[in-house]
């Protein structure tokens, strides 16, 4: 059983229901609160007429969805169109989009505006998230380039230091060789003259210098 007023809001639907009641395919009754209801006269009709059963089920789902959207839209309007009260992303928003696309003539202007604004807000949020991700990705790219450049610079500086250190070692080796050769020549020349004490002074001077 379904409340009569939920199925007969549209003139065409009311006419169809009344015709089915007149043909005794539907039965008119009342619920415990006294509200008019209608239902299938015989359950066998649903088995013999599956398309009718499917249409009824689909329409009931649409009416429930429309009622949910109307309640949400009314609250949104009462709260000065608070963005926090719009349809959230996911099932509810997709449901609203389907109704707006396929059955917009069966909902009011408030519901239409509410669904459209919710859809626009969701797309705006997606664009903002995309821009934020792009900004983060660009930041990581710049950081990666900076780290890479710093690594290259550090390696280059290390190479330069290694070359300078090797050059210093080679210079010291050359200087030592030159001193040793010079001292040898002096020793050779001073020995016959008995001036080895002078040789020792020269050696000390050379060692102190280097």
C-alpha positions in Angstrom: 0.0 0.0 0.0 1.1 3.5 -0.8 -0.2 6.9 0.2 -2.5 8.2 -2.5 -1.1 11.8 -2.2 2.5 10.7 -3.0 1.4 9.0 -6.2 -1.1 11.5 -7.5 0.8 14.8 -7.3 1.0 15.0 -11.1 -2.3 15.3 -13.0 -1.4 12.6 -15.4 -0.5 10.2 -12.6 -3.7 11.0 -10.7 -5.7 10.2 -13.7 -4.0 6.9 -14.2 -4.4 5.9 -10.6 -8.1 6.8 -10.6 -8.6 4.8 -13.8 -6.9 1.8 -12.2 -9.1 2.1 -9.1 -12.2 2.4 -11.3 -11.1 -0.7 -13.2 -10.6 -2.5 -9.8 -7.0 -3.2 -10.6 -6.1 -0.9 -7.7 -7.9 -0.7 -4.4 -8.4 2.5 -2.5 -8.2 2.4 1.3 -6.9 4.4 4.3 -4.0 3.9 6.7 -4.2 4.0 10.5 -4.0 7.8 10.4 -6.8 8.1 8.0 -4.7 9.1 5.0 -5.9 7.7 1.6 -3.9 4.8 0.2 -3.9 2.7 -2.9 -2.6 -0.7 -3.6 -2.7 -3.5 -6.2 -6.0 -5.4 -6.0 -4.4 -8.7 -6.5 -0.7 -9.5 -6.0 -0.9 -11.8 -9.1 -1.1 -8.6 -11.2 2.5 -7.8 -10.3 3.5 -11.2 -11.6 1.4 -11.0 -14.8 2.4 -7.4 -15.4 6.1 -7.1 -14.4 6.6 -3.8 -16.3 3.9 -2.2 -14.2 5.6 -3.5 -11.0 8.9 -2.1 -12.1 7.4 1.2 -13.0 5.7 1.5 -9.6 8.9 0.6 -7.8 10.9 3.1 -9.9 8.4 5.9 -9.3 8.3 5.2 -5.6 12.1 5.6 -5.5 11.8 8.8 -7.4 9.2 10.2 -5.0 11.3 9.3 -2.0 14.4 10.9 -3.6 12.4 14.0 -4.5 11.1 14.3 -1.0 14.7 14.0 0.4 15.9 16.7 -1.9 13.0 19.0 -1.1 13.7 18.7 2.6 17.4 19.4 2.1 16.6 22.3 -0.3 14.1 23.8 2.1 16.6 23.7 5.0 19.3 25.1 2.7 17.1 28.0 1.7 16.0 28.7 5.3 19.7 28.8 6.3 20.5 31.5 3.8 21.8 29.0 1.2 24.6 27.8 3.5 27.1 25.9 1.3 27.6 23.3 4.1 24.0 22.2 3.6 24.3 21.4 -0.2 24.1 17.9 -1.5 27.4 16.1 -0.6 29.5 14.4 -3.3 28.6 10.8 -3.9 25.3 9.0 -4.1 23.0 11.9 -3.0 24.5 14.3 -5.5 24.5 11.8 -8.4 20.8 11.0 -7.5 20.0 14.7 -7.7 21.9 15.1 -11.0 19.9 12.2 -12.5 16.6 13.8 -11.5 17.6 17.2 -12.8 18.7 15.6 -16.1 15.7 13.2 -16.6 12.8 14.5 -14.6 13.4 18.2 -14.0 9.8 19.0 -15.0 8.6 17.0 -12.0 10.5 19.0 -9.4 10.2 22.7 -8.3 12.4 25.6 -9.1 13.9 25.4 -5.6 15.0 21.8 -6.0 16.3 22.5 -9.4 18.4 25.5 -8.2 19.5 23.5 -5.1 20.7 20.5 -7.2 22.5 22.8 -9.8 24.2 24.8 -7.1 25.3 21.7 -5.3 26.7 20.3 -8.6 28.5 23.5 -9.4 30.0 23.6 -5.9 31.2 20.1 -6.2 32.9 20.8 -9.5 34.5 23.9 -8.1 35.9 21.9 -5.2 37.3 19.3 -7.7 39.0 22.1 -9.6 40.4 23.5 -6.4 41.7 20.1 -5.3 43.3 19.7 -8.8 45.0 23.1 -8.6 46.3 22.3 -5.1 47.7 18.9 -6.3 49.3 20.7 -9.3 50.8 23.2 -6.9 52.2 20.5 -4.6 53.5 18.6 -7.6 55.2 21.7 -8.9 56.7 22.4 -5.5 58.1 18.8 -5.3 59.5 19.2 -8.8 61.3 22.5 -7.9 62.6 20.8 -4.7 63.9 17.8 -6.7 65.7 20.1 -9.1 67.2 22.1 -6.2 68.4 18.9 -4.4 69.8 17.6 -7.7 71.6 20.9 -8.3 73.0 20.9 -4.8 74.2 17.4 -5.2 76.0 18.2 -8.5 77.6 21.3 -6.9 78.7 19.3 -3.9 80.3 16.6 -6.1 82.0 19.3 -8.2 83.4 21.0 -5.1 84.7 17.7 -3.8 86.3 17.0 -7.2 88.0 20.4 -7.1 89.2 19.8 -3.5 90.6 16.4 -4.5 92.5 17.9 -7.4 93.9 20.7 -5.2 94.9 18.2 -2.6 96.6 16.0 -5.2 98.3 19.0 -6.6 99.6 20.0 -3.2 101.0 16.5 -2.6 102.7 16.6 -5.9 104.2 20.1 -5.2 105.4 18.9 -1.8 107.0 15.8 -3.4 108.7 18.0 -6.0 109.9 20.4 -3.3 111.3 17.6 -1.2 113.1 16.2 -4.2 114.6 19.6 -5.0 115.8 20.2 -1.4 117.3 16.8 -1.2 119.2 17.2 -4.4 120.4 20.7 -3.4 121.5 19.5 0.0 123.3 16.6 -1.6 125.2 19.0 -3.9 126.1 21.2 -1.0 127.3 18.3 1.1 129.4 17.1 -1.8 131.0 20.6 -2.1 131.4 21.4 1.6 132.8 18.1 2.8 136.2 18.7 1.3 136.2 22.2 2.8 135.4 20.9 6.3 132.2 23.1 6.4 129.7 20.4 7.4 128.5 22.6 10.3 127.3 25.1 7.7 125.5 22.2 5.9 123.6 21.3 9.1 122.4 24.9 9.5 121.2 25.0 5.9 119.3 21.7 6.4 117.6 23.1 9.5 116.6 26.2 7.7 115.2 24.1 4.8 113.2 21.9 7.2 111.8 24.8 9.2 110.7 26.5 5.9 108.8 23.5 4.6 
